[in-house]
């Protein structure tokens, strides 16, 4: 029998939690009223395990939303480590579009979770901070026009949240984000000290 301090027990519990969230994201995006028992069954966990992790539907839905916000925020620094700033920003915008579509799929479940007033919807602060990190890196590299704030950026891409989460949303999102990126690059002082703007081949 495993002891409570057994690392295998902790890893099993973590895997169970991750599996519940993975299944819940897919199922609740399809139907906001999916029974929790169905989610637990598909995740391969018992009712007791499920409710130890998420005592009610609201807790589950809000954790899905919080996790999505944090994941998209964390992606910003990872992209900056592997790409030049403007390319990191553009790639991050694609991740943000995917998050927007996930949020759209969960919109009804989130509305139900927060409509009672007992639970507050998590904020977008980590995403806004990540946008600020990317914008600063781009400005320092001369890759975008100076003075763009995170609030400016979030307003510019607000159209993402108007897209319907259909199978064909990607081309429209790509066009929208390319337009925004072109606008950010317009008037940039130049990349790596080169004059003549920020255009790239």
Backbone torsions as a table, in degrees:
resi	resn	phi	psi	omega
1	UNK	NA	134.7	-178.3
2	UNK	-75.7	143.5	175.3
3	UNK	-84.5	161.6	-177.4
4	UNK	-64.0	-26.9	-179.8
5	UNK	-92.5	9.5	178.8
6	UNK	-67.4	121.8	-179.7
7	UNK	-61.0	-28.5	178.0
8	UNK	-64.8	-36.3	178.4
9	UNK	-64.4	-43.2	179.9
10	UNK	-64.9	-40.8	-179.4
11	UNK	-68.8	-36.3	176.4
12	UNK	-62.6	-43.3	179.9
13	UNK	-63.6	-39.8	178.8
14	UNK	-65.9	-41.3	178.6
15	UNK	-63.8	-40.0	177.7
16	UNK	-60.8	-44.6	-179.5
17	UNK	-63.2	-44.6	-180.0
18	UNK	-64.4	-38.3	179.0
19	UNK	-66.3	-41.7	177.6
20	UNK	-59.2	-46.5	-178.9
21	UNK	-64.8	-39.6	179.6
22	UNK	-62.3	-47.7	-179.6
23	UNK	-68.0	-42.6	-178.4
24	UNK	-61.4	-39.3	179.4
25	UNK	-60.4	-46.2	-179.5
26	UNK	-66.9	-45.3	-174.4
27	UNK	-72.9	-43.3	-178.4
28	UNK	-73.2	-25.5	175.1
29	UNK	-68.1	-30.1	178.4
30	UNK	-82.1	-40.0	-177.5
31	UNK	-150.9	114.7	-174.3
32	UNK	-63.0	-24.2	-176.8
33	UNK	-98.8	18.8	176.5
34	UNK	-54.6	127.4	-179.5
35	UNK	-59.9	141.3	178.4
36	UNK	-63.1	-32.0	179.1
37	UNK	-62.9	-35.2	179.3
38	UNK	-70.1	-37.3	178.0
39	UNK	-65.3	-44.7	179.4
40	UNK	-60.8	-43.6	-179.0
41	UNK	-63.5	-45.5	-178.6
42	UNK	-67.9	-30.6	177.8
43	UNK	-77.3	-11.6	178.4
44	UNK	76.9	29.3	178.5
45	UNK	-123.2	156.1	178.0
46	UNK	-78.0	166.2	179.8
47	UNK	-60.3	-39.3	-179.6
48	UNK	-62.3	-45.2	178.4
49	UNK	-62.1	-43.2	-179.5
50	UNK	-59.1	-51.8	-174.3
51	UNK	-74.4	-19.4	172.4
52	UNK	-67.8	-35.1	179.1
53	UNK	-81.4	-42.2	-175.4
54	UNK	-137.5	98.0	-173.6
55	UNK	-64.8	-18.3	178.9
56	UNK	-157.6	173.5	-177.8
57	UNK	-61.5	-41.6	-178.8
58	UNK	-58.7	-44.1	-179.3
59	UNK	-61.3	-39.3	-179.7
60	UNK	-67.3	-49.2	-176.5
61	UNK	-63.5	-44.0	-177.9
62	UNK	-69.8	-30.1	175.3
63	UNK	-69.8	-37.1	175.3
64	UNK	-59.7	-44.2	-179.4
65	UNK	-66.7	-46.2	-179.5
66	UNK	-61.4	-42.5	-179.7
67	UNK	-63.7	-41.2	178.7
68	UNK	-62.5	-43.8	178.2
69	UNK	-60.9	-45.0	-177.2
70	UNK	-68.4	-38.2	-179.8
71	UNK	-64.1	-43.8	-179.8
72	UNK	-67.4	-34.0	177.3
73	UNK	-67.1	-44.1	-178.6
74	UNK	-65.3	-28.2	-178.4
75	UNK	-63.0	-28.9	-176.3
76	UNK	-58.5	-50.3	-177.6
77	UNK	-67.5	-33.5	178.2
78	UNK	-64.5	-44.0	179.8
79	UNK	-64.6	-37.7	179.8
80	UNK	-66.0	-25.3	179.3
81	UNK	-75.8	-20.3	-172.3
82	UNK	-117.9	-8.1	-176.4
83	UNK	-139.1	160.6	172.8
84	UNK	-67.3	152.2	-169.1
85	UNK	-52.4	-45.2	-177.1
86	UNK	-70.0	-33.7	176.5
87	UNK	-71.8	-33.5	175.3
88	UNK	-64.7	-42.7	179.0
89	UNK	-62.2	-45.6	-178.5
90	UNK	-65.4	-39.6	177.4
91	UNK	-65.0	-39.3	179.3
92	UNK	-64.5	-34.3	177.4
93	UNK	-61.9	-35.2	176.3
94	UNK	-66.4	-40.4	176.2
95	UNK	-62.8	-39.1	179.7
96	UNK	-65.0	-36.7	177.1
97	UNK	-63.0	-42.1	178.0
98	UNK	-63.0	-40.5	177.3
99	UNK	-62.9	-41.1	179.6
100	UNK	-60.7	-39.4	179.5
101	UNK	-70.0	-37.3	175.7
102	UNK	-63.2	-44.9	179.4
103	UNK	-61.6	-39.6	178.8
104	UNK	-62.3	-39.9	178.2
105	UNK	-65.5	-31.3	-179.3
106	UNK	-92.2	0.6	-170.5
107	UNK	-54.0	-44.8	-177.6
108	UNK	-68.0	-39.5	178.4
109	UNK	-64.8	-39.1	178.2
110	UNK	-66.4	-42.8	179.2
111	UNK	-59.4	-44.4	179.6
112	UNK	-63.4	-38.5	-177.0
113	UNK	-69.2	-29.8	-175.2
114	UNK	-104.1	-8.6	-174.3
115	UNK	-70.4	-24.3	-178.4
116	UNK	-74.4	-17.2	-177.8
117	UNK	85.5	-5.1	-179.1
118	UNK	-81.3	-20.9	-178.7
119	UNK	-130.7	137.3	178.9
120	UNK	-96.4	140.9	177.8
121	UNK	-70.2	130.6	178.1
122	UNK	-60.0	149.7	-178.1
123	UNK	-84.8	174.0	179.6
124	UNK	-95.5	10.4	-172.8
125	UNK	-51.0	-45.7	179.9
126	UNK	-60.7	-35.2	179.2
127	UNK	-68.6	-43.2	178.8
128	UNK	-62.6	-40.6	178.5
129	UNK	-65.4	-38.5	177.9
130	UNK	-65.4	-40.5	176.4
131	UNK	-59.7	-42.2	178.3
132	UNK	-61.1	-40.6	178.4
133	UNK	-60.3	-45.9	-179.3
134	UNK	-68.2	-42.4	-179.8
135	UNK	-63.2	-40.8	178.4
136	UNK	-63.0	-42.9	179.7
137	UNK	-63.3	-40.7	179.2
138	UNK	-67.0	-40.8	-179.4
139	UNK	-66.3	-42.1	179.1
140	UNK	-63.2	-30.0	179.2
141	UNK	-85.2	-3.2	-177.9
142	UNK	73.7	19.9	-172.7
143	UNK	-91.4	-15.1	176.9
144	UNK	-134.4	165.6	177.6
145	UNK	-62.7	144.3	-178.1
146	UNK	-73.2	154.0	171.5
147	UNK	89.1	3.8	179.1
148	UNK	-75.5	125.5	-179.0
149	UNK	-96.7	160.9	175.4
150	UNK	-56.2	-37.9	178.4
151	UNK	-64.4	-40.8	175.7
152	UNK	-56.4	-46.9	-176.3
153	UNK	-63.2	-46.3	-177.9
154	UNK	-64.0	-35.7	176.3
155	UNK	-67.8	-38.2	-177.8
156	UNK	-65.1	-33.8	-177.7
157	UNK	-99.4	11.2	-176.3
158	UNK	-58.6	-21.8	178.4
159	UNK	-61.1	-22.6	177.7
160	UNK	-56.5	-37.3	-176.1
161	UNK	-78.4	-2.0	175.6
162	UNK	-96.5	-10.6	-179.4
163	UNK	-75.1	143.8	176.6
164	UNK	-85.7	137.9	-177.0
165	UNK	-76.0	63.6	177.4
166	UNK	-96.9	174.9	-178.7
167	UNK	-64.8	-23.6	-174.2
168	UNK	-104.9	25.9	-177.6
169	UNK	-75.5	-25.0	-173.5
170	UNK	-59.7	-47.1	-179.0
171	UNK	-60.2	-40.2	179.5
172	UNK	-66.8	-41.2	178.3
173	UNK	-64.0	-41.2	179.3
174	UNK	-61.3	-44.4	178.7
175	UNK	-61.1	-45.3	-179.4
176	UNK	-60.7	-47.0	-176.5
177	UNK	-70.8	-32.6	175.5
178	UNK	-64.9	-39.0	177.8
179	UNK	-63.5	-44.3	178.9
180	UNK	-62.8	-43.3	-178.5
181	UNK	-65.3	-40.1	176.5
182	UNK	-60.1	-40.0	178.2
183	UNK	-65.2	-38.1	178.0
184	UNK	-67.1	-36.3	-178.5
185	UNK	-76.6	-26.2	-178.4
186	UNK	-62.3	127.1	179.5
187	UNK	83.5	6.2	176.3
188	UNK	-66.8	143.6	-177.4
189	UNK	-68.6	-15.6	179.6
190	UNK	126.7	153.6	-177.4
191	UNK	-96.2	134.4	179.2
192	UNK	54.3	37.6	174.5
193	UNK	79.3	2.5	179.9
194	UNK	-81.3	136.2	178.0
195	UNK	-75.3	168.0	171.4
196	UNK	96.0	18.6	173.9
197	UNK	93.3	-168.3	-169.4
198	UNK	-118.1	18.2	-180.0
199	UNK	-65.7	146.4	179.1
200	UNK	-128.9	155.4	174.1
201	UNK	-92.1	NA	NA
